[in-house]
């Protein structure tokens, strides 16, 4: 599938289920105190490094965007799906949301103090994920922070492993390899939070939060 093809497939699939996702993930941190703790740590680090702004990339209906805003940080959301952006603007009319692709962010070099990406890389073909990280690196200011969350594979020898997803083809990622790709771009791992597969019986495989910082 071409780049345009996989982006269009992802966009169309999320457009069709935008309202459903809005309701399903209305309180994404309910009963997830460890997730909340690491997101709060990310917010504190961004504040200490200069205060943002934070780009919530693949923001969906904007609930994480709103959470970070409530932490006192300037934050905006970008999503490929117009349907998701419509939901976000309805739910959070005081916040900024834009339609856009993570492959071509309409942001100036070094213009954000934080990048937040919650399960936003999972639909990216493995051979293209380096392009996302190039964009993250470009827009992130020196000393800025990135917090990624993604489905993880336990197979150490491969970057990604496809899995069935309710919306569109998705991939589980090697945490070590993702960390290494970021390190090659001077974005260095600070901490990781790994949930084993039994933590989320619906998925049945591990999930990861990866906290990183760009060299000053």
N, C-alpha and C positions, 0 to 999 in steps of 0.2 A: 504494500500500500504506500502511495506517495505521502510526503509530508502533508500536502493539502488534503489528501484523502483521510488520513487518520485524524487530523484536526477537525474536519467536517463531520466525521462520524462521531467524534466525542462531543462536539457542539450540538449536533442534532439530538443525540441521546440524552444529554442533560437538559436541553430545552424541553423535551417531552416530559421530563420528570421533575422539573424545577419546583413546582408547588409541593409535590410529594416530599422532596428532599428538604424543603423549608420546614415542613412539619416534623419530619423524622429526626432532624438534627437541630431542632429549635433550642435545646439546652445541651450542647455537645459535651459539656464538662460535668453534667450531673453524674454523681457516683464515680467520678474519675479524679480523685484528689491528687494522684501523682502527675497526671497530665497537667492539671491546673498548677501544681507547684513548679513544674519546669517552664511552663508558659510565663508564670509570674517571674521566674528567675530571668528568662529572656527579656521580659519587659524592664526589669530592674537594670540589667546590663546595658540595654539600649539607652535608658535614661542616664546612666553613669557615663556613657560614651558621648553624650551630647544631646540626647533626647529625640532622636528620630529624624525624619518621619519613618514609619514602618510601612512597607508595601506587603499587603496580604495577597499573595499571588495564588490564583485559583480559589478565590474567596467564597464561591458559592453564594448562598443566601445571606452572607455577611455576619453570621453570629460570632465568629472568632474576631472579626474586625471590630464589632461592637464591644466585645470583651476587652480587647486591647485598648480601645478608646476609654473604657471605664477605668482602666489603670492609669489614666492621665497622659496618654501618649498621642501625638498626632499620627493618624493611621488612615490609609485608604485601601480600597479593595479593587482588584482587577480580576476579571473572569472572561473566559472564552465564550461563554453562553449568554446571549442576550436575555434568555428566560431567567437565568440565575440573577443577573444584574437587576432585572425588573423586580424580582422578589426582594433582593437586598435593599433597593431604594424604597420599596414600600415599607419594609420592616424597620429601616433605619434611615429616615429621610434627612437627618442632620449630618450624615456621613457621606463621604465621596466614594462613588463606585463608578468604574469605567469598564467598558467592553474592550478586551485586548488579549493578545497572545503573549505567553511567557517567552516565546521564541523571538519576539520583536517588541520589546517594551518601549513605550513612548515616554521614556524617562531619561534625563540627562545622566552622564557619567558621574558616579560618586554622589548621587543626589539623595540616597536614602541611608538611614542609619541602621535599619533592620529589614530583613526579609523573612517573612513567615510563610511557610508552605506546608499546609496540612493535607496530606494525601493528594497533592496536586501533580506530583511527578508520575503517578502510577500508570497513567495511560500513555506515557511517552515510550516509543520504541527504543530499546536499549542502544541502538546505534545513533540515536539522536540526543540522548540525555546530556552529553557533553555540551551541546549547544545551549541547553537551559542553564547549565552552570556557568558558561561563558557570559550569559546575560546577567545572571545573579551577580557575578564578579564585577561586571562593568558598572552596574547601577549602585553597587554597595560602596559606601564611603570607607576609607581606611579606618580601622578600628571598629567597624560595624559588625553586626551579629546576624547569623542566619539560624533559624530553627526549622528543621525539616521533620515531618512525620510521614512514615510510609510503611507499607507491608514489607516484611523481611523474609528472605529465604535463608534456610539453614545449609544450603549447598555452597561451600566455600570457594568452589572452583569456577563459578560463573557469576557474571554481573547481575543477571536478572532471570527470573523464571515466570512464565505466563501463568495466569490463573483465571478462573471464571469469575466475572464481576457482573453484578445486576445491570449495569449500564452499558459498559463497553469493555473490550479487551483490556486487561490490566496486567501489571507485572509486580512481582515481589523482588526486592532488591537486596544485594549483598551489602550489609552495613559497612564492612571493612572497605569494600571497593568504592562505595559512595564517598566514604570519608577520605579515601586516598585520592579520588578525583578532585575533591574540593581542596585538599592539601596541595595538590599540584598548582592550584590557582591562588595559593597563599591564604586560603580560608581553612583554618586549623581547628580540629575537633577540641571542644572544651569538655563536653560530657555527653553521655548517651544513656537513654532510658529504654530498656528492652523488656517487653512484655512477652512471656512465653505463650505458645499457642493455646494452652488451656485457660489463659486469662480471658480470652474472647472466644467462647465455644462456637459462636456463629461463624467466625472465620476459620478457626482451627489452625492458624499459623501465627508466627510471631509478628509483632509490630514494634516499631522503633521511633523514638524521638532522638534526633541528632542535633546537638547544639554546637555551633561553630563560631569562630571569630576571624575576621579578615585582619591580616597584619597591618599595623599602623604605618 
